[in-house]
């Protein structure tokens, strides 16, 4: 009740310094409060409060109300919960960007890996597929030297930087991304154009408590975080049929390759 009767500052209970410098609505804390021109201002840290008191005119409204940042949404949920479907709808409805976090990570390393990586993309058995080109080369009498050169060239093409290795490890084995890697990815969505002035719905981030802690430490506050909770049976109904179809197609492909291998071996014997 006392709080409602207070004569709050131009940014209400949000930190005026965070809004001015980072264009983020960061909730201020009661213990970091200051009074200026009969109004109460709250700040996210004591450093920001001191900064405000040194030059308050820089952070208050003058001729027009202070502009609030655009909407920033974090959409969370387990795999198969429908995050991407909902995120696309929200982004289209509100005219903001849709950022699919893990898809964005894939795009960062795709030029070098040439294919998507991770448990959902590494299900293809390689035995038969690897034998096919070897037998074809043998049949067409390609030299071993040429094959060796091509292999070395392909190895050079997929040499990843430390940052790309960290991203690949995250996608493959769910290893945590270091803060310095996240800095190169996440900060731009809050601080650089066109995201800064348009807003976004961030699909699938943060995924862990460490990533949530990272956002907090960097002062990157979403306006809202939505967690989609779905029954396991519903997820199974969504994910199982396409997985089964993919498995059947793979089995057919394996049988087809084995027939081709049999023919190739017969030709080589001849």
N, C-alpha and C positions, 0 to 999 in steps of 0.2 A: 504493500500500500504506500509506504514511504517512497519507494522507487518511482511509482507512477506520478507522485506529486512533485518530484524533482524537475527543475527546469534544465533539461538536457541540452547538450551542444548540437551543432549542425549535423553531426553524424550519429546522433543518438547513442546507443551503447556500443557502436563499432569504433575501432581505433582510427582516429583522424589521420595519424602519420602513416599507418599502413595503407590507408585508402589513397592518400596523396602520392606516396612514393612507389607503392607496388600495385595500386589499383585493385586492392583486395579488401573485402569486407571481413575484417578480423575482429571477433568479439573482444572488447576491452574487459579488463578485470577490475573489480571493485577496489582492490588494494592499490591500483595504479590510476588514481583519479586526480584531476586537477580542475581548478575553477578559473574561468576567464570570462569577463564581462557578465557576471552573474549566472553563467551557464556551467554545468558540470560536464567534463569530458572524461571518458574512460580510454585507457591505452593498454595495448597488448603486453608491453614490457615497461620497466622503469626507465630504460634508456630512451624509449620513444616519448615517454612523458616529459623527461628532461629536455628532449629535443623540441617538443612543442612549446614548452615554457620559455625557451630561449628566443623563439620567433613565432609566436602564436598566429600572427596575421597571415602567415604563409599557408596555414592549414584550415582557416575558417572561411565561411561564405562571405562574399562581398556584394556583388550586384545581382547574383542569381543563385539558386540552390546548388549545392555540390552534387555533381553527377555521380550516380551509383554505377558500379561495373555491371556488365551483362551477366546473364545467368550462367552458372557453372554447375553442372550436375555430375556426380559420380554414381554410376549404375553398377551394382554388384550382384553376384549370384553364382551358383555352381555351374559347371559346364552342362549345357542343355536346358538351362532355366528359361531361356528366351530373352537374354539381355540384348543381343544384337537386334532382334526384331523390335523390341520396345524402344531401344535407343534410336533406331532409324525413324520410328514414328514420332518420337519426341522432337528429334532434330528437325524433321520436316515440318512439324506442326508449329514449332517456335522459331524457325529460321536461324538455327544455330548449327555449328559443326558437329558431326558425329565422328569421334575418334575411337576406333577399336584397338585397344592397347596391344594385344598380342599380335594382331594382324600388322600393326605398325612396326613391331619388332621384326616380324618376318620380312617386311619390305626393306628394312635397313641392311639385312645380310643377304637378301635374295640375289643381288648382282653377282655375288661370289659363290654362294652355295648352289645357285642355279635351280634349286627346288626348295620347297618349304620343309622345315625340320620340326621334329617333335614326335611324341608318341602317337599322334593322330595321323601322321604322314609317313611313318617308317614301317608300315605293315607289309609292304610289298616284298616277297621273297626274291632274292637276287640270284640264286644258284643257276636256274635255267637261263635267265636273262644274260648272265655273265658268260655262260658257255656258248651261247648263240654267236656273238661277234667273234669269239676265238675260233670256233669251227669255220665260220664264214671266211675269216682271214686265211685260215689254213687251206681251205678249199680254193681260194683265189690266189694262193701262193704269195701273200704279203710277207715282206721280210720282217724278222724279229727286231731288227734295228729301228725300223720305222715305228713299230708298235711301242718300243721302249721310249722313243722320242716323244710320241704322242702322250704317253702316260706321264712322263716328267713334265710336259707342258701343262697337262690338266692339273697336276699337283700344284704347280706355280700359280695357276689361276685361282685356286681356292685358299690361298694363304690369307688368313684373317688377322686383323689387328687385335690388340688386347681387348678393346671395347667390343668388337664383333664376336670374339671368343666368349666374352662374358654373356652377351645376348644369346648366343647359341647354347651355352650351358644352361641358361635360364629356360629356354624353350624345350631343350632335350630332357634335362634332369631336374628342372624346377629349382635350380640354385639361385640364391638371392642376387639381385643386381646391385653392385656397389653404388653408393651415393653419387660418386663422380660420373658414373654412366647415366644415372637418372637425371643428373643436372643437365646433361647434354640433350635429354629427350623431353622431360616434363616441364622444366622451367619456361620454355618457349610458349607453351600453351597458355600460361597465365600472363606472361610479360611481353610477348611479341605479337605483332600484327600478322594475319588478320584475326587471330583468336582473341587477342586482348580486347578488342572493341566489339566483337560479334558474340562471343560466348561459345560454349560447347557442352556436349554430353559425352563424358569419358566412360567408355564401355569396358569394364573389367579391370579397373584400377581405382584404389589400391587392392591388391589381392592378399596381402599378409599384414600382420600387425607392424612389421618393420617398415613396410611401404607407407602405412598410415602415419607412423611416427616420422618418416621422412617428410611427408607433406606438412605435418605440424611444425617441424623444425625449420622448414623453409618458409613458413608463413603462407602456404598455398591452401587457402580455405575454400572448399566447395560451398556453394550456397545450400545445397541439399545432397544428401547421399541416400540412395534408394537400394534396399536389398530385396531381391526377388526370391521368395521362398517357395519351393515347388516340391510336391510329393515325389518320392523316388520312383513310384510306379508310373507317374506321368512322364518323367525323364526317360525311363526305360521304353515307354511306348513311342517317344519321339526319336530316340537315338538308335534303337535296335533294328527297325526295318531297313533303314539305309545302310547300316553296317552289314546286315545279312546279305543285302543285294550286292554290296561291294565284295563281300567274301565269295559269293557265288561267281561273280564275274572274274575274280582272281583265280578261282579254281579252274574255270573254263580256259583262262589264259594259260595256266600252267599245263593243262592237258594239251592245248594247242601247241605250246612250245616244245613239249616232249615229243610230239609227232614230228615236228620240224627237225628236232635234233636227231631223231631216228633216221630220217631221210638224209640229213647231212652226213651222218656217220656212214651210211650205206654208200653215198657218193664218194666219200673220202677213201673207203676201202677199195672201191672200183678204181 
